[in-house]
């Protein structure tokens, strides 16, 4: 599985994260963690 090293730090990247999660179910746990992180900003 290809993963990007880029750490999302802008709320505007949420849509990109949603895109990842829709296209690769295996990353869902990671996506949830990232969303949790983003929600704390």
PyMOL Python script that loads the backbone (N, CA, C, O; Angstrom):
from pymol import cmd

cmd.read_pdbstr("""\
ATOM      1  N   UNK A   1       0.837  -1.196   0.000  1.00  0.00           N
ATOM      2  CA  UNK A   1       0.000   0.000   0.000  1.00  0.00           C
ATOM      3  C   UNK A   1       0.874   1.249   0.000  1.00  0.00           C
ATOM      4  O   UNK A   1       1.809   1.375   0.790  1.00  0.00           O
ATOM      5  N   UNK A   2       0.554   2.146  -0.884  1.00  0.00           N
ATOM      6  CA  UNK A   2       1.319   3.388  -0.941  1.00  0.00           C
ATOM      7  C   UNK A   2       0.795   4.359   0.104  1.00  0.00           C
ATOM      8  O   UNK A   2      -0.411   4.565   0.235  1.00  0.00           O
ATOM      9  N   UNK A   3       1.707   4.940   0.833  1.00  0.00           N
ATOM     10  CA  UNK A   3       1.304   5.950   1.810  1.00  0.00           C
ATOM     11  C   UNK A   3       2.152   7.188   1.626  1.00  0.00           C
ATOM     12  O   UNK A   3       3.325   7.105   1.260  1.00  0.00           O
ATOM     13  N   UNK A   4       1.562   8.314   1.876  1.00  0.00           N
ATOM     14  CA  UNK A   4       2.317   9.556   1.779  1.00  0.00           C
ATOM     15  C   UNK A   4       2.873   9.912   3.139  1.00  0.00           C
ATOM     16  O   UNK A   4       2.236   9.687   4.168  1.00  0.00           O
ATOM     17  N   UNK A   5       4.052  10.462   3.130  1.00  0.00           N
ATOM     18  CA  UNK A   5       4.697  10.829   4.391  1.00  0.00           C
ATOM     19  C   UNK A   5       4.146  12.145   4.919  1.00  0.00           C
ATOM     20  O   UNK A   5       4.361  12.507   6.075  1.00  0.00           O
ATOM     21  N   UNK A   6       3.438  12.847   4.058  1.00  0.00           N
ATOM     22  CA  UNK A   6       2.925  14.159   4.430  1.00  0.00           C
ATOM     23  C   UNK A   6       1.921  14.056   5.572  1.00  0.00           C
ATOM     24  O   UNK A   6       0.983  13.262   5.513  1.00  0.00           O
ATOM     25  N   UNK A   7       2.118  14.849   6.594  1.00  0.00           N
ATOM     26  CA  UNK A   7       1.193  14.866   7.724  1.00  0.00           C
ATOM     27  C   UNK A   7       0.193  16.001   7.529  1.00  0.00           C
ATOM     28  O   UNK A   7       0.587  17.162   7.414  1.00  0.00           O
ATOM     29  N   UNK A   8      -1.086  15.676   7.493  1.00  0.00           N
ATOM     30  CA  UNK A   8      -2.083  16.731   7.308  1.00  0.00           C
ATOM     31  C   UNK A   8      -2.104  17.679   8.492  1.00  0.00           C
ATOM     32  O   UNK A   8      -2.264  17.248   9.633  1.00  0.00           O
ATOM     33  N   UNK A   9      -1.948  18.934   8.235  1.00  0.00           N
ATOM     34  CA  UNK A   9      -1.945  19.913   9.315  1.00  0.00           C
ATOM     35  C   UNK A   9      -2.909  21.049   9.016  1.00  0.00           C
ATOM     36  O   UNK A   9      -3.000  22.010   9.780  1.00  0.00           O
ATOM     37  N   UNK A  10      -3.630  20.939   7.903  1.00  0.00           N
ATOM     38  CA  UNK A  10      -4.609  21.963   7.555  1.00  0.00           C
ATOM     39  C   UNK A  10      -5.984  21.324   7.453  1.00  0.00           C
ATOM     40  O   UNK A  10      -6.128  20.225   6.919  1.00  0.00           O
ATOM     41  N   UNK A  11      -6.976  22.006   7.959  1.00  0.00           N
ATOM     42  CA  UNK A  11      -8.331  21.454   7.907  1.00  0.00           C
ATOM     43  C   UNK A  11      -8.793  21.263   6.470  1.00  0.00           C
ATOM     44  O   UNK A  11      -9.640  20.415   6.191  1.00  0.00           O
ATOM     45  N   UNK A  12      -8.238  22.050   5.566  1.00  0.00           N
ATOM     46  CA  UNK A  12      -8.619  21.960   4.157  1.00  0.00           C
ATOM     47  C   UNK A  12      -8.249  20.613   3.544  1.00  0.00           C
ATOM     48  O   UNK A  12      -8.739  20.254   2.473  1.00  0.00           O
ATOM     49  N   UNK A  13      -7.390  19.878   4.225  1.00  0.00           N
ATOM     50  CA  UNK A  13      -6.966  18.585   3.689  1.00  0.00           C
ATOM     51  C   UNK A  13      -7.930  17.466   4.063  1.00  0.00           C
ATOM     52  O   UNK A  13      -7.729  16.317   3.669  1.00  0.00           O
ATOM     53  N   UNK A  14      -8.956  17.786   4.808  1.00  0.00           N
ATOM     54  CA  UNK A  14      -9.927  16.755   5.200  1.00  0.00           C
ATOM     55  C   UNK A  14     -10.549  16.076   3.997  1.00  0.00           C
ATOM     56  O   UNK A  14     -10.750  14.861   3.996  1.00  0.00           O
ATOM     57  N   UNK A  15     -10.856  16.861   2.968  1.00  0.00           N
ATOM     58  CA  UNK A  15     -11.474  16.271   1.786  1.00  0.00           C
ATOM     59  C   UNK A  15     -10.533  15.275   1.119  1.00  0.00           C
ATOM     60  O   UNK A  15     -10.969  14.253   0.588  1.00  0.00           O
ATOM     61  N   UNK A  16      -9.244  15.582   1.151  1.00  0.00           N
ATOM     62  CA  UNK A  16      -8.258  14.661   0.587  1.00  0.00           C
ATOM     63  C   UNK A  16      -8.212  13.376   1.410  1.00  0.00           C
ATOM     64  O   UNK A  16      -8.093  12.280   0.862  1.00  0.00           O
ATOM     65  N   UNK A  17      -8.307  13.522   2.711  1.00  0.00           N
ATOM     66  CA  UNK A  17      -8.327  12.362   3.601  1.00  0.00           C
ATOM     67  C   UNK A  17      -9.562  11.506   3.329  1.00  0.00           C
ATOM     68  O   UNK A  17      -9.484  10.277   3.300  1.00  0.00           O
ATOM     69  N   UNK A  18     -10.695  12.166   3.132  1.00  0.00           N
ATOM     70  CA  UNK A  18     -11.910  11.429   2.798  1.00  0.00           C
ATOM     71  C   UNK A  18     -11.721  10.650   1.496  1.00  0.00           C
ATOM     72  O   UNK A  18     -12.187   9.521   1.346  1.00  0.00           O
ATOM     73  N   UNK A  19     -11.028  11.287   0.571  1.00  0.00           N
ATOM     74  CA  UNK A  19     -10.749  10.640  -0.709  1.00  0.00           C
ATOM     75  C   UNK A  19      -9.936   9.369  -0.495  1.00  0.00           C
ATOM     76  O   UNK A  19     -10.236   8.329  -1.081  1.00  0.00           O
ATOM     77  N   UNK A  20      -8.906   9.454   0.346  1.00  0.00           N
ATOM     78  CA  UNK A  20      -8.089   8.275   0.645  1.00  0.00           C
ATOM     79  C   UNK A  20      -8.952   7.161   1.223  1.00  0.00           C
ATOM     80  O   UNK A  20      -8.883   6.014   0.781  1.00  0.00           O
ATOM     81  N   UNK A  21      -9.753   7.506   2.199  1.00  0.00           N
ATOM     82  CA  UNK A  21     -10.520   6.491   2.923  1.00  0.00           C
ATOM     83  C   UNK A  21     -11.539   5.804   2.018  1.00  0.00           C
ATOM     84  O   UNK A  21     -11.821   4.616   2.176  1.00  0.00           O
ATOM     85  N   UNK A  22     -12.089   6.565   1.065  1.00  0.00           N
ATOM     86  CA  UNK A  22     -13.057   5.963   0.152  1.00  0.00           C
ATOM     87  C   UNK A  22     -12.373   5.013  -0.822  1.00  0.00           C
ATOM     88  O   UNK A  22     -12.969   4.028  -1.258  1.00  0.00           O
ATOM     89  N   UNK A  23     -11.131   5.308  -1.162  1.00  0.00           N
ATOM     90  CA  UNK A  23     -10.454   4.545  -2.198  1.00  0.00           C
ATOM     91  C   UNK A  23      -9.587   3.412  -1.662  1.00  0.00           C
ATOM     92  O   UNK A  23      -9.145   2.554  -2.426  1.00  0.00           O
ATOM     93  N   UNK A  24      -9.345   3.405  -0.373  1.00  0.00           N
ATOM     94  CA  UNK A  24      -8.577   2.302   0.203  1.00  0.00           C
ATOM     95  C   UNK A  24      -9.040   2.025   1.629  1.00  0.00           C
ATOM     96  O   UNK A  24      -8.575   2.669   2.570  1.00  0.00           O
ATOM     97  N   UNK A  25      -9.956   1.068   1.792  1.00  0.00           N
ATOM     98  CA  UNK A  25     -10.537   0.756   3.106  1.00  0.00           C
ATOM     99  C   UNK A  25      -9.483   0.384   4.140  1.00  0.00           C
ATOM    100  O   UNK A  25      -9.716   0.519   5.341  1.00  0.00           O
ATOM    101  N   UNK A  26      -8.336  -0.081   3.686  1.00  0.00           N
ATOM    102  CA  UNK A  26      -7.301  -0.519   4.622  1.00  0.00           C
ATOM    103  C   UNK A  26      -6.744   0.634   5.444  1.00  0.00           C
ATOM    104  O   UNK A  26      -6.180   0.421   6.517  1.00  0.00           O
ATOM    105  N   UNK A  27      -6.901   1.855   4.941  1.00  0.00           N
ATOM    106  CA  UNK A  27      -6.327   2.992   5.668  1.00  0.00           C
ATOM    107  C   UNK A  27      -7.318   3.612   6.644  1.00  0.00           C
ATOM    108  O   UNK A  27      -6.999   4.587   7.324  1.00  0.00           O
ATOM    109  N   UNK A  28      -8.512   3.049   6.712  1.00  0.00           N
ATOM    110  CA  UNK A  28      -9.559   3.630   7.549  1.00  0.00           C
ATOM    111  C   UNK A  28      -9.116   3.940   8.982  1.00  0.00           C
ATOM    112  O   UNK A  28      -9.378   5.044   9.460  1.00  0.00           O
ATOM    113  N   UNK A  29      -8.457   3.013   9.689  1.00  0.00           N
ATOM    114  CA  UNK A  29      -8.025   3.323  11.064  1.00  0.00           C
ATOM    115  C   UNK A  29      -7.093   4.526  11.113  1.00  0.00           C
ATOM    116  O   UNK A  29      -7.157   5.342  12.033  1.00  0.00           O
ATOM    117  N   UNK A  30      -6.228   4.623  10.111  1.00  0.00           N
ATOM    118  CA  UNK A  30      -5.309   5.758  10.049  1.00  0.00           C
ATOM    119  C   UNK A  30      -6.090   7.040   9.794  1.00  0.00           C
ATOM    120  O   UNK A  30      -5.825   8.077  10.403  1.00  0.00           O
ATOM    121  N   UNK A  31      -7.049   6.953   8.891  1.00  0.00           N
ATOM    122  CA  UNK A  31      -7.885   8.107   8.564  1.00  0.00           C
ATOM    123  C   UNK A  31      -8.602   8.611   9.808  1.00  0.00           C
ATOM    124  O   UNK A  31      -8.651   9.813  10.067  1.00  0.00           O
ATOM    125  N   UNK A  32      -9.156   7.681  10.572  1.00  0.00           N
ATOM    126  CA  UNK A  32      -9.893   8.069  11.778  1.00  0.00           C
ATOM    127  C   UNK A  32      -8.970   8.777  12.759  1.00  0.00           C
ATOM    128  O   UNK A  32      -9.368   9.740  13.416  1.00  0.00           O
ATOM    129  N   UNK A  33      -7.745   8.298  12.853  1.00  0.00           N
ATOM    130  CA  UNK A  33      -6.787   8.918  13.753  1.00  0.00           C
ATOM    131  C   UNK A  33      -6.439  10.328  13.278  1.00  0.00           C
ATOM    132  O   UNK A  33      -6.322  11.259  14.074  1.00  0.00           O
ATOM    133  N   UNK A  34      -6.277  10.460  11.963  1.00  0.00           N
ATOM    134  CA  UNK A  34      -5.958  11.772  11.400  1.00  0.00           C
ATOM    135  C   UNK A  34      -7.111  12.745  11.607  1.00  0.00           C
ATOM    136  O   UNK A  34      -6.891  13.914  11.925  1.00  0.00           O
ATOM    137  N   UNK A  35      -8.331  12.269  11.427  1.00  0.00           N
ATOM    138  CA  UNK A  35      -9.496  13.134  11.623  1.00  0.00           C
ATOM    139  C   UNK A  35      -9.587  13.583  13.076  1.00  0.00           C
ATOM    140  O   UNK A  35      -9.931  14.730  13.365  1.00  0.00           O
ATOM    141  N   UNK A  36      -9.280  12.681  13.969  1.00  0.00           N
ATOM    142  CA  UNK A  36      -9.293  13.016  15.387  1.00  0.00           C
ATOM    143  C   UNK A  36      -8.262  14.099  15.675  1.00  0.00           C
ATOM    144  O   UNK A  36      -8.513  15.042  16.425  1.00  0.00           O
ATOM    145  N   UNK A  37      -7.095  13.935  15.056  1.00  0.00           N
ATOM    146  CA  UNK A  37      -6.028  14.924  15.201  1.00  0.00           C
ATOM    147  C   UNK A  37      -6.463  16.276  14.634  1.00  0.00           C
ATOM    148  O   UNK A  37      -6.257  17.320  15.254  1.00  0.00           O
ATOM    149  N   UNK A  38      -7.063  16.237  13.451  1.00  0.00           N
ATOM    150  CA  UNK A  38      -7.494  17.480  12.803  1.00  0.00           C
ATOM    151  C   UNK A  38      -8.562  18.200  13.619  1.00  0.00           C
ATOM    152  O   UNK A  38      -8.597  19.430  13.659  1.00  0.00           O
ATOM    153  N   UNK A  39      -9.417  17.443  14.259  1.00  0.00           N
ATOM    154  CA  UNK A  39     -10.516  18.049  15.014  1.00  0.00           C
ATOM    155  C   UNK A  39     -10.019  18.798  16.243  1.00  0.00           C
ATOM    156  O   UNK A  39     -10.746  19.604  16.823  1.00  0.00           O
ATOM    157  N   UNK A  40      -8.768  18.526  16.642  1.00  0.00           N
ATOM    158  CA  UNK A  40      -8.213  19.184  17.828  1.00  0.00           C
ATOM    159  C   UNK A  40      -7.525  20.505  17.491  1.00  0.00           C
ATOM    160  O   UNK A  40      -7.127  21.249  18.387  1.00  0.00           O
ATOM    161  N   UNK A  41      -7.387  20.793  16.200  1.00  0.00           N
ATOM    162  CA  UNK A  41      -6.694  22.017  15.776  1.00  0.00           C
ATOM    163  C   UNK A  41      -7.562  23.247  16.047  1.00  0.00           C
ATOM    164  O   UNK A  41      -7.148  24.370  15.757  1.00  0.00           O
TER     165      UNK A  41
END
""", "prot")
cmd.dss("prot")
cmd.show_as("cartoon", "prot")
cmd.util.cbc("prot")
cmd.orient("prot")
